[in-house]
Amino acid sequence: MTDTTFRIRRPAGLHRLEFTAMLSMMMASTALATDIGLPAFGAMRDEFGLPADSTRVGATVTVFFLGLAFAQIMYGPLADRFGRKPTLYIGLGIYIAGSFAAAAAPTLELVILSRFLWGVGSAGPRVVSVSVVRDLFEGERMARAMSFIMAVFILVPVLAPSVGAAVLAFGSWRVVYLVVGLWALAIAAWTLRLPETLDPSHRVAFEWHAILRAVKRVVTTRSTIGYTMAMVFGFGAFVSYLSTSELIISEVYDKRSLFPFVFGATAGAMGSAMLANAWLVRRFGVAPLVRTATMLFVILSAGLSALAWLSGGVPPFAVFVVALGVTLGTYSLLLPNLNTLAMQPMGAIAGIAAAVIGTVSTTGGSVLGFFLDQAFDGTVRPLALGFLLYGSVALAFALWAERGTG
């Protein structure tokens, strides 16, 4: 579809910049729900009587992603049958309920359960935002649109830990969760201005045989499933980074007060790479860029692993932060492009395709991230070696998928 189609569909006053910012904030609902609470892990350990090096609070991130993963397969058919906007509001409603429940939970177990519900709600905005972009763009235009959206979206991880730390200065970790719920309410009000982008001719009947037929098309299309599996392993590395970054900075390096700044700096590197991605896609094309970026991620992960090994698992702090930021910046080039390539053949079933791709990549990545978390040994070696292993498998899948598009 062309930009003209978009201009016809948008309501008066919805500028392209506002459209980009709106979809970015919808996608950022996931990042905000995970990243703003990272500085609160220490307070949560204290309240629930856990040791300072306990990884149990990291489960609040893992189960959130599992809820996000499992629920996407539900939102996809809803979005393709009833439209993008009704599906969005169902998701935001569950999201808000989950955040308030987590804030009020009296035990860590109930916090974790509420976080799962919260993740279920987060799946709605995620599926809808990707579906809307695919409704309006395709090919390299979609990759560039996703790059701008995710570059704005990445500002949330830059700012979220600092916001969380600021809230903690005046309230408990429970207030942090309440703030996220209120933010989601504001997003729900803002998106009243969003147009319905589902083409009536693309509506898929809410019938099991129609849904299964669409799912079968997704999982049997080589390029789609290949690039999706590449996302699985890339996301597995990223989930482990999210879950253990606070522990690494606080316990391995004993620099808890610097965590919001370190996390923000790495997120800033990712955002800068995503801004550059729009130009890189235009210059080199999506598939060649994915191939090169994945190879570079593997090479950088190998260097990070060697650095970790030669330093006894604790490289100099500044060197580690720089190496980590560069590696994650390279990974961020894969986020919009792998998703674009996986979605490219799926225009007529964009909602279900986004749901299946999101479910597989998020579930698989969460499980892989969990296993990598359990290998934490008080050093950065497990994370670095996990990056190398998962990146190598992602590269193999990306090359296999690319050969299937010729």
N, C-alpha and C positions, 0 to 999 in steps of 0.2 A: 504494500500500500504506500501511497505517497503522502507527503506533508500536506497536500491539498485535502486529502481525505480527512486528515486529522483536524485541519482548520474548520472543515464543515461540521465535524462531530462535536467539537468543543463548544461549551456554552460561552456566551459573551463574557469577556473579562478574564478568561482562563488563558494566560499567556504561556508560551512554551517554557519559560523559566519556572513559572508556578507549577506547571505540569511535571517538570523534572524534579522540583523540590518535593512535590506531593508524593510522587512514587518513591522517591528516595526515603522519605520519612516512613512510608508504609513498609518498605523493606527493612528500614532501620529498627523497626519494632523488635526484631529478633536480637540485633546487636545490643540495643539498649537494655533489654531484659537480661542479657548475660553479663555485659561489661560493667554496667553501673554498680553491680553488686560485688564485683571482685575485691575492692578495697575493704568490704565488710566481712570478708572471710575470717579475719582474726577475731572480730567482735562476736561472730557466730560461734567460733570455737570456744571462746570464753564463756558465753551464755550457756552453751550446752555441755560444758565440762570436758572438752576434747583437748588432747595434747597440742602443742603449738605446731607440730609437724604433721598433724593428721590430714589425710586427703579426703576424709568423709564429706566435708562441705563441698568438695569438688563435684560430688554427685548431683548437686543442685544445677550444675551446668549440663552434665551428661543426660539427666532425665529430661531436662528441658528440651534438649535436642531430640531425644527419643519421642517425646510428645509431638514435637514439630514434624518429625519424620512420619510417624504412623498416621497422623491426621491429614496429611496432604492428599492422600488417596481418596479421602472423603470429600474434600473441598473441590477437587478437580471436576468430578461429575456435576456437583452443584453449580459450579461456575459455568460449565458448558450447557447446562439445562436452564437455569433460572437467571443467569446473568452474573456479571462481575460484582456489581455493587451489593446486591442482597447477600452474596457469599462473603464479601468483605465485612459487612456489619455483623454477621453471625460470628466470624472469627474474632473481631474486636471485642464483642460482648464476652466471649469466653476468656479472652486475654485479660480483660479488666477484672473479671471474677477471679481468675487465677492469681493475679497480682495481689488483690485484696486478701484472698484466703491465705497466701503465703505470708503476708505481713501479720496476720492474726494468729498463725499456727503456733501452738504452745510447745511442740516438740520438733526436733529435727526431722523425724520421720514424716510428720505432717507437712513440714515445709517442703520436703522432697516430693511428696504426693501433689501438693499444690503447684509446685514447679512443673510437674508433668502436665497438669491441666493447663497451666499457663502456656506451655509449649504447644499444646493442642490448639489453643486460640491463636497463637502466633502463626500457625500454618496458613490461616485464612489470608491475611495480608500478603504473605509471601507468594502463595499461588496466584492471587489476583494481580499483584504487581507484575509478575512475569507474564501472565496471560495478556494483560493490557498492552505491554510492550510488544508482544508477538502479534496482537491484533492490529497494531498500527505500523509495524516495521518488519523487515525481513533481511536476511543476509548481513552484509557488512553494515548496512544502516541500523540494523538491530544491535549489532556489536557496539557501534559508536554510541547509540542511545543508552545501552546498558552501561557503557563506560562512564558517561556523564552522570547517570543516575547513581551508580555505585561509588563514584568519586565523591559526590555529595553525601551519600549514605555513610561513607567511611569516616566522615567528620564526627559521627556519633561515637565510635570507639576512641577517637582522639580525645573527645571531651568527657565522655561518660565516666571514666574512673575519677577524674578530677571533680566532677559534679557529685559522684558518690561520696568521695572523701569530704567534700564541703558539707554535704547533708549530714554525714557522720559527726562532723564537728558540732552540730546543733541537736542531733537526734540519734536514735538507734538505727540499726540495720533495717528494722521494720519500716521506718519512715522512708528509707531508700526505696523499698518495694512499693509503698503507697504513691510516691512521686511518679513512678513509672505508670501506674494505673491511671493517674490523673492526666499524664501526658497522652495516653491512649484515648482518653475521652476527648481531648483537644483534637487529635487526629481524626476521630470519628466525625466531629463537627466540621472540620475543614474539608473532608472528602465528600461532603454533600455537594460540592461544586464539581466533582469529577463526573464526566459523562459516562454513559454505558457504552462500552466499545465492542461488545459481542455482536457480530453480524448475525441477524436473525436466521440467515440461511445456514449458519454454522451451529445452530443449537442441536445438541445431541439428546435424544430421548432418554429420560431417566429410567432406563430398562437395563437389566443385567446383561442381556445378550449384546446390546449396543455398547455398553461400557466395556465389557470383556473384549469385544471386537476392537475397540479403540486401544485398550491396554495391549492386546496381542500385537497390534501394529507397532506400538512403541518398542516393545521388548524384542521384536524380530527384525527391526531395522538396524542393520549393523552399525551405521554411523551413530545413531542415537544411543544405542546401548553401550557402544564402545567409549564414546565421550562421557557418558554417564558414569561408567566404571572408573574412568580417569578422575572424574570429580570425587568419587567415593574415597579413593586413596589420598588425593590432595586434601580433602576435607578432614580425613582422619588425622593427618598431621596437624592441621589447624585447630581442631577441637582439643587435641592434647596440649597444644600451646596455650589455649584459653584456660584450660583447667589447671595447668601447673605453673603458669607464668608468675602468679602471685607467690606461690611457694618457692619458686626459684629465686626471685628477687628478695623475698623476705628471709628465707632460711638458708639458702646456699650462699647468698652474698650479704645477708644481714643489712639490707638497705630498704626496709619496709616503707619508709617515708618517700622514697624515690619511685615507688611502683607506679603511681598515676602518670608520672612524667615519662618513664620508660615505656609504659604501655601506649601512651599517647604518641610518643616519637615513632614507635614501630607502626602504629596505625597511620601516622602521617606519611611514612614511607610508602605504605600500601596505597593510600589515597593519591599520592603523587604519581605512582606507577599507573593507576587507573586513569588519571587525567591524560597521561602520555599515551595510554592504550588507544584512544580515539584516533590520534595521529598515526600510530604504528599500524593499526588495522587498515587505514586508508593507504598507507605506504607499502605494506607487505602482504596484506590479505589475512583473513582470520586463521585458516588452517596452518599456513607456514609459521605464523606468529605463535600459535599454540605449540607446534613442534619445537621451535627454538626456545621458547620460554620454559617448557618442561625439561628440555635438556639442560638449560642453564640452572634450573632449580636443583636438578640432580647433582650437577657439578658443585654448586655452592653448598649443598647439604653434605657432600663428601668432604669439602674443605672444613665445614663446621664440625663434622665428626672427627676429622684428624686433629683439629684444634682442641676439641674436648678430650680426646684420648691422650694427646701429648702433654696436656696440662693436668693430668690426673682427675679430669672431670670438672675442674673449676678454672676455666680460662680467666685472664684478667677481665674485670667487669666491663670496662669501656670497649675492649676488643670484642667481647661476646655480644654486647648490645648492638654494635655496628654490624657485625656479621649476621646476627639474627634479623636486624632490620632490612638488610640487603636481600637476604633469603626470602623473607616474607613479602618484600616488595616484588620479587620475581613471581612468587606464588599468586599475588594479586592480579597479575596479567592473565592468569588462567581463569579466574572467576567468571568474568563476563563472556569470555570467548568460548570456553567449553560449553557453557549453557547455551550460547547462541548456536553452536554447531550441532548440539544435541536436539535443539528445538527446530532447526531449520526445516526438516521434512514434515513437520507436524502442524502446519498452519490451520488445517480444518478441525483439529482436535486439540487446540492449544491448552485449554484448561486441564483436560485429562493428562495430556503429555507433560505439562508442568508439574502436575501432581505426582505422576509416576516417577519422573526424573528426580523431583525433590525428595520423594519418599525413599527411593533407592539410595541416592547420594547422601542424604542426611542420616538414614538408619545405618547404612554401612559405615559412614564416617564416624558416627557416634560410637559404634561398637569398636572400631579400630582405635579411636581415641581413648576409649576406656581401657583397652588392653595396654596401650602405651602408658597411660597414667599409672597403672599398677606396677610398672617397671621402675618407677621413680626410686632412686637409691641415694638421694642427697647430693647428686651431681647433675650436670646438664647432659651427660652422655646418653641416657635413654632417649631424650628428646631429639638430640642431634642424629643418632643412629636411626630413630624412627622416621625422621624427615628423609633420610637417605633411602631407606627401604621402601617407604610408601611412595616417594617420588619416582623411584625406579619402576615400580609396578604401574604407576599412573602413566609414565612415558610409554611403556609397552602397550597399554590399552589405547593411548592416543594414536600411536603409529598404526596399530591394527585397525582402528576406526577410519583413519585417513585412507588407508589402502582400499577400504570398502566404499569410498565415495568416488572412485575413479570410473 
